[in-house]
Amino acid sequence: RRYSIENKLVDLLFRTVEQRFAKTLMSLVDDFGIPHADGILLNIRLTHKDYAALIASTRETVTATVNNLKHKGVIGIEDKYLVIKSLDGIRAITG
């Protein structure tokens, strides 16, 4: 438990919002990812506010981050589900 808390603190202090968001997506892929024509669909509906709570950010910043990653072609949205189009792109962001 201590290890988990320390990792969260390190992430908050030394990682950007985009990196924290990407790391969260990688974690969600393990639990909710299903194969999809465009990549991996996260079979869980989360709002930008939900993502913000997960990464200790604001909804507005998450919205900007999602839009940026969509523009880069790393993720997409389909019927309110997030689709990871480039798993390698997500891994590259997490560092």
N, CA, C and O atoms as a DFTB+ gen file, in Angstrom:
380 C
 N C O
     1  1       0.835      -1.191       0.000
     2  2       0.000       0.000       0.000
     3  2       0.875       1.248       0.000
     4  3       0.592       2.221      -0.699
     5  1       1.941       1.205       0.793
     6  2       2.859       2.344       0.854
     7  2       3.486       2.606      -0.513
     8  3       3.609       3.755      -0.939
     9  1       3.877       1.534      -1.193
    10  2       4.478       1.633      -2.517
    11  2       3.522       2.325      -3.493
    12  3       3.937       3.178      -4.278
    13  1       2.251       1.955      -3.439
    14  2       1.238       2.545      -4.304
    15  2       1.082       4.040      -4.030
    16  3       0.999       4.833      -4.967
    17  1       1.041       4.420      -2.784
    18  2       0.908       5.825      -2.406
    19  2       2.133       6.615      -2.845
    20  3       2.004       7.728      -3.354
    21  1       3.313       6.051      -2.652
    22  2       4.534       6.732      -3.076
    23  2       4.555       6.943      -4.583
    24  3       4.966       8.000      -5.060
    25  1       4.114       5.943      -5.326
    26  2       4.064       6.080      -6.784
    27  2       3.099       7.177      -7.215
    28  3       3.392       7.939      -8.137
    29  1       1.949       7.257      -6.551
    30  2       0.990       8.315      -6.873
    31  2       1.580       9.694      -6.589
    32  3       1.395      10.623      -7.375
    33  1       2.281       9.830      -5.480
    34  2       2.903      11.114      -5.153
    35  2       3.978      11.495      -6.166
    36  3       4.066      12.653      -6.576
    37  1       4.780      10.542      -6.560
    38  2       5.818      10.801      -7.565
    39  2       5.174      11.227      -8.875
    40  3       5.639      12.165      -9.522
    41  1       4.097      10.536      -9.272
    42  2       3.387      10.907     -10.493
    43  2       2.860      12.333     -10.417
    44  3       3.005      13.103     -11.367
    45  1       2.256      12.684      -9.300
    46  2       1.702      14.027      -9.147
    47  2       2.780      15.102      -9.200
    48  3       2.566      16.181      -9.753
    49  1       3.932      14.803      -8.627
    50  2       4.998      15.792      -8.556
    51  2       5.807      15.921      -9.839
    52  3       6.232      17.020     -10.196
    53  1       6.022      14.816     -10.531
    54  2       6.996      14.831     -11.614
    55  2       6.445      14.503     -12.995
    56  3       7.202      14.543     -13.965
    57  1       5.182      14.187     -13.125
    58  2       4.613      13.858     -14.428
    59  2       3.613      14.930     -14.861
    60  3       2.951      15.559     -14.036
    61  1       3.524      15.117     -16.174
    62  2       2.550      16.062     -16.718
    63  2       1.163      15.432     -16.688
    64  3       1.019      14.231     -16.458
    65  1       0.159      16.243     -16.920
    66  2      -1.213      15.738     -16.980
    67  2      -1.331      14.710     -18.103
    68  3      -1.971      13.672     -17.931
    69  1      -0.719      14.995     -19.245
    70  2      -0.776      14.060     -20.367
    71  2      -0.148      12.708     -20.002
    72  3      -0.671      11.658     -20.377
    73  1       0.955      12.736     -19.280
    74  2       1.605      11.498     -18.860
    75  2       0.742      10.737     -17.856
    76  3       0.625       9.514     -17.938
    77  1       0.141      11.455     -16.910
    78  2      -0.725      10.798     -15.928
    79  2      -1.962      10.216     -16.599
    80  3      -2.410       9.126     -16.244
    81  1      -2.515      10.941     -17.571
    82  2      -3.678      10.469     -18.299
    83  2      -3.324       9.211     -19.096
    84  3      -4.082       8.241     -19.096
    85  1      -2.187       9.228     -19.767
    86  2      -1.746       8.071     -20.550
    87  2      -1.510       6.859     -19.648
    88  3      -1.867       5.736     -20.006
    89  1      -0.915       7.083     -18.493
    90  2      -0.667       5.985     -17.553
    91  2      -1.990       5.406     -17.059
    92  3      -2.107       4.192     -16.896
    93  1      -2.966       6.241     -16.822
    94  2      -4.290       5.785     -16.408
    95  2      -4.946       4.974     -17.522
    96  3      -5.569       3.946     -17.258
    97  1      -4.808       5.433     -18.764
    98  2      -5.367       4.686     -19.884
    99  2      -4.728       3.310     -19.991
   100  3      -5.420       2.325     -20.251
   101  1      -3.427       3.230     -19.796
   102  2      -2.745       1.932     -19.836
   103  2      -3.292       1.002     -18.760
   104  3      -3.474      -0.192     -18.999
   105  1      -3.549       1.538     -17.599
   106  2      -4.116       0.741     -16.513
   107  2      -5.532       0.274     -16.864
   108  3      -5.901      -0.868     -16.590
   109  1      -6.316       1.160     -17.468
   110  2      -7.685       0.814     -17.839
   111  2      -7.732      -0.212     -18.963
   112  3      -8.667      -1.011     -19.032
   113  1      -6.737      -0.201     -19.842
   114  2      -6.662      -1.190     -20.920
   115  2      -6.592      -2.591     -20.332
   116  3      -7.243      -3.513     -20.824
   117  1      -5.804      -2.745     -19.284
   118  2      -5.663      -4.063     -18.656
   119  2      -6.991      -4.588     -18.110
   120  3      -7.274      -5.783     -18.185
   121  1      -7.794      -3.687     -17.564
   122  2      -9.042      -4.105     -16.923
   123  2     -10.266      -4.058     -17.845
   124  3     -11.168      -4.885     -17.712
   125  1     -10.306      -3.100     -18.776
   126  2     -11.517      -2.865     -19.563
   127  2     -11.305      -2.860     -21.072
   128  3     -12.253      -2.619     -21.819
   129  1     -10.095      -3.117     -21.533
   130  2      -9.804      -3.068     -22.962
   131  2     -10.333      -4.274     -23.707
   132  3     -10.147      -5.416     -23.289
   133  1     -10.998      -4.000     -24.824
   134  2     -11.459      -5.070     -25.705
   135  2     -11.033      -4.726     -27.129
   136  3     -10.992      -3.551     -27.496
   137  1     -10.717      -5.736     -27.932
   138  2     -10.304      -5.469     -29.317
   139  2     -11.381      -4.716     -30.088
   140  3     -12.576      -4.948     -29.903
   141  1     -10.941      -3.819     -30.946
   142  2     -11.834      -2.983     -31.725
   143  2     -11.198      -2.782     -33.089
   144  3      -9.981      -2.898     -33.232
   145  1     -12.003      -2.486     -34.081
   146  2     -11.489      -2.300     -35.444
   147  2     -10.402      -1.228     -35.513
   148  3      -9.469      -1.346     -36.307
   149  1     -10.515      -0.182     -34.688
   150  2      -9.549       0.921     -34.706
   151  2      -8.440       0.778     -33.674
   152  3      -7.531       1.607     -33.635
   153  1      -8.493      -0.248     -32.841
   154  2      -7.485      -0.419     -31.797
   155  2      -8.053      -1.168     -30.611
   156  3      -8.472      -2.320     -30.723
   157  1      -8.060      -0.486     -29.459
   158  2      -8.582      -1.086     -28.223
   159  2      -9.644      -0.163     -27.642
   160  3      -9.375       1.002     -27.348
   161  1     -10.840      -0.690     -27.480
   162  2     -11.933       0.080     -26.912
   163  2     -11.956      -0.134     -25.408
   164  3     -11.895      -1.270     -24.939
   165  1     -12.045       0.950     -24.652
   166  2     -12.185       0.850     -23.199
   167  2     -13.669       0.686     -22.890
   168  3     -14.450       1.627     -23.034
   169  1     -14.042      -0.498     -22.472
   170  2     -15.441      -0.833     -22.244
   171  2     -15.905      -0.336     -20.881
   172  3     -16.393      -1.102     -20.051
   173  1     -15.741       0.953     -20.678
   174  2     -16.204       1.626     -19.461
   175  2     -16.462       3.078     -19.842
   176  3     -15.639       3.711     -20.502
   177  1     -17.582       3.586     -19.431
   178  2     -17.913       4.979     -19.749
   179  2     -17.467       5.863     -18.591
   180  3     -18.004       5.795     -17.486
   181  1     -16.480       6.686     -18.876
   182  2     -16.009       7.661     -17.901
   183  2     -16.117       9.048     -18.509
   184  3     -15.812       9.245     -19.686
   185  1     -16.549       9.999     -17.710
   186  2     -16.613      11.378     -18.168
   187  2     -15.245      12.031     -17.991
   188  3     -14.365      11.485     -17.326
   189  1     -15.084      13.187     -18.585
   190  2     -13.834      13.919     -18.393
   191  2     -13.636      14.265     -16.917
   192  3     -12.509      14.318     -16.425
   193  1     -14.731      14.496     -16.231
   194  2     -14.653      14.765     -14.787
   195  2     -14.142      13.533     -14.038
   196  3     -13.363      13.661     -13.094
   197  1     -14.576      12.346     -14.454
   198  2     -14.097      11.107     -13.834
   199  2     -12.591      10.937     -14.057
   200  3     -11.848      10.616     -13.130
   201  1     -12.154      11.157     -15.303
   202  2     -10.719      11.068     -15.593
   203  2      -9.934      12.090     -14.772
   204  3      -8.855      11.792     -14.261
   205  1     -10.487      13.291     -14.652
   206  2      -9.810      14.334     -13.880
   207  2      -9.614      13.904     -12.432
   208  3      -8.556      14.132     -11.845
   209  1     -10.637      13.282     -11.864
   210  2     -10.519      12.805     -10.484
   211  2      -9.452      11.713     -10.369
   212  3      -8.733      11.649      -9.372
   213  1      -9.350      10.865     -11.378
   214  2      -8.367       9.781     -11.346
   215  2      -6.929      10.287     -11.420
   216  3      -6.022       9.673     -10.858
   217  1      -6.721      11.413     -12.117
   218  2      -5.351      11.896     -12.319
   219  2      -5.056      13.195     -11.571
   220  3      -4.024      13.825     -11.800
   221  1      -5.950      13.588     -10.690
   222  2      -5.776      14.811      -9.892
   223  2      -5.576      16.024     -10.788
   224  3      -4.559      16.713     -10.713
   225  1      -6.564      16.268     -11.632
   226  2      -6.521      17.394     -12.549
   227  2      -7.906      18.028     -12.596
   228  3      -8.756      17.742     -11.752
   229  1      -8.129      18.883     -13.580
   230  2      -9.439      19.503     -13.754
   231  2     -10.087      18.954     -15.019
   232  3      -9.406      18.441     -15.907
   233  1     -11.398      19.070     -15.087
   234  2     -12.125      18.604     -16.257
   235  2     -11.675      19.340     -17.509
   236  3     -11.545      18.738     -18.575
   237  1     -11.443      20.621     -17.384
   238  2     -11.035      21.420     -18.539
   239  2      -9.683      20.958     -19.084
   240  3      -9.488      20.889     -20.298
   241  1      -8.761      20.645     -18.191
   242  2      -7.437      20.184     -18.614
   243  2      -7.525      18.812     -19.256
   244  3      -6.828      18.539     -20.233
   245  1      -8.371      17.947     -18.719
   246  2      -8.563      16.625     -19.318
   247  2      -9.175      16.779     -20.712
   248  3      -8.758      16.088     -21.642
   249  1     -10.146      17.662     -20.871
   250  2     -10.757      17.898     -22.177
   251  2      -9.704      18.350     -23.185
   252  3      -9.675      17.860     -24.314
   253  1      -8.847      19.272     -22.788
   254  2      -7.777      19.737     -23.674
   255  2      -6.811      18.599     -24.008
   256  3      -6.363      18.477     -25.148
   257  1      -6.495      17.781     -23.032
   258  2      -5.589      16.648     -23.244
   259  2      -6.207      15.628     -24.188
   260  3      -5.533      15.132     -25.091
   261  1      -7.477      15.310     -23.990
   262  2      -8.176      14.372     -24.877
   263  2      -8.185      14.911     -26.308
   264  3      -7.897      14.177     -27.254
   265  1      -8.513      16.177     -26.461
   266  2      -8.539      16.781     -27.794
   267  2      -7.165      16.738     -28.450
   268  3      -7.054      16.476     -29.648
   269  1      -6.116      16.993     -27.667
   270  2      -4.751      16.944     -28.190
   271  2      -4.394      15.533     -28.650
   272  3      -3.826      15.359     -29.728
   273  1      -4.721      14.529     -27.843
   274  2      -4.419      13.144     -28.202
   275  2      -5.265      12.672     -29.386
   276  3      -4.804      11.867     -30.195
   277  1      -6.498      13.168     -29.493
   278  2      -7.325      12.852     -30.659
   279  2      -6.704      13.455     -31.915
   280  3      -6.650      12.812     -32.964
   281  1      -6.239      14.687     -31.798
   282  2      -5.611      15.371     -32.933
   283  2      -4.352      14.633     -33.397
   284  3      -4.065      14.581     -34.593
   285  1      -3.609      14.068     -32.455
   286  2      -2.395      13.304     -32.774
   287  2      -2.717      11.918     -33.336
   288  3      -1.836      11.247     -33.874
   289  1      -3.980      11.485     -33.214
   290  2      -4.389      10.177     -33.714
   291  2      -4.103       9.037     -32.754
   292  3      -4.125       7.871     -33.149
   293  1      -3.837       9.360     -31.501
   294  2      -3.515       8.342     -30.498
   295  2      -4.779       7.721     -29.923
   296  3      -4.807       6.523     -29.637
   297  1      -5.824       8.525     -29.752
   298  2      -7.087       8.033     -29.216
   299  2      -8.231       8.533     -30.083
   300  3      -8.054       9.416     -30.922
   301  1      -9.393       7.962     -29.870
   302  2     -10.613       8.396     -30.526
   303  2     -11.787       8.161     -29.594
   304  3     -11.642       7.547     -28.537
   305  1     -12.937       8.650     -29.990
   306  2     -14.155       8.477     -29.200
   307  2     -15.197       7.819     -30.107
   308  3     -15.402       8.238     -31.246
   309  1     -15.849       6.783     -29.579
   310  2     -16.920       6.130     -30.321
   311  2     -18.064       5.832     -29.368
   312  3     -17.915       5.054     -28.425
   313  1     -19.196       6.451     -29.620
   314  2     -20.381       6.253     -28.772
   315  2     -20.061       6.443     -27.290
   316  3     -20.467       5.632     -26.458
   317  1     -19.352       7.484     -26.969
   318  2     -18.974       7.846     -25.596
   319  2     -17.988       6.873     -24.954
   320  3     -17.767       6.927     -23.744
   321  1     -17.400       5.993     -25.745
   322  2     -16.336       5.102     -25.274
   323  2     -15.020       5.578     -25.862
   324  3     -14.970       6.026     -27.008
   325  1     -13.974       5.482     -25.093
   326  2     -12.662       5.881     -25.568
   327  2     -12.001       4.718     -26.298
   328  3     -12.016       3.585     -25.815
   329  1     -11.421       5.000     -27.460
   330  2     -10.730       3.997     -28.251
   331  2      -9.259       4.383     -28.323
   332  3      -8.922       5.492     -28.737
   333  1      -8.402       3.481     -27.926
   334  2      -6.968       3.723     -28.033
   335  2      -6.539       3.215     -29.401
   336  3      -6.524       2.012     -29.658
   337  1      -6.192       4.150     -30.269
   338  2      -5.816       3.820     -31.640
   339  2      -4.348       3.427     -31.741
   340  3      -3.972       2.638     -32.608
   341  1      -3.526       3.973     -30.863
   342  2      -2.102       3.677     -30.900
   343  2      -1.593       3.378     -29.495
   344  3      -1.300       4.286     -28.717
   345  1      -1.497       2.107     -29.191
   346  2      -0.979       1.697     -27.881
   347  2       0.481       2.122     -27.735
   348  3       0.920       2.493     -26.647
   349  1       1.226       2.065     -28.835
   350  2       2.615       2.523     -28.806
   351  2       2.701       4.019     -28.519
   352  3       3.611       4.477     -27.828
   353  1       1.752       4.769     -29.053
   354  2       1.707       6.207     -28.790
   355  2       1.455       6.507     -27.326
   356  3       2.056       7.418     -26.757
   357  1       0.560       5.734     -26.716
   358  2       0.280       5.887     -25.280
   359  2       1.504       5.525     -24.467
   360  3       1.857       6.226     -23.519
   361  1       2.160       4.415     -24.839
   362  2       3.373       4.000     -24.124
   363  2       4.472       5.055     -24.225
   364  3       5.192       5.301     -23.257
   365  1       4.598       5.670     -25.385
   366  2       5.616       6.710     -25.581
   367  2       5.369       7.916     -24.676
   368  3       6.308       8.525     -24.164
   369  1       4.114       8.244     -24.492
   370  2       3.777       9.388     -23.630
   371  2       4.095       9.090     -22.167
   372  3       4.572       9.960     -21.439
   373  1       3.826       7.855     -21.741
   374  2       4.053       7.524     -20.334
   375  2       5.537       7.537     -19.964
   376  3       5.897       7.640     -18.791
   377  1       6.376       7.433     -20.969
   378  2       7.824       7.512     -20.719
   379  2       8.352       6.247     -20.292
   380  3       9.551       6.132     -20.038
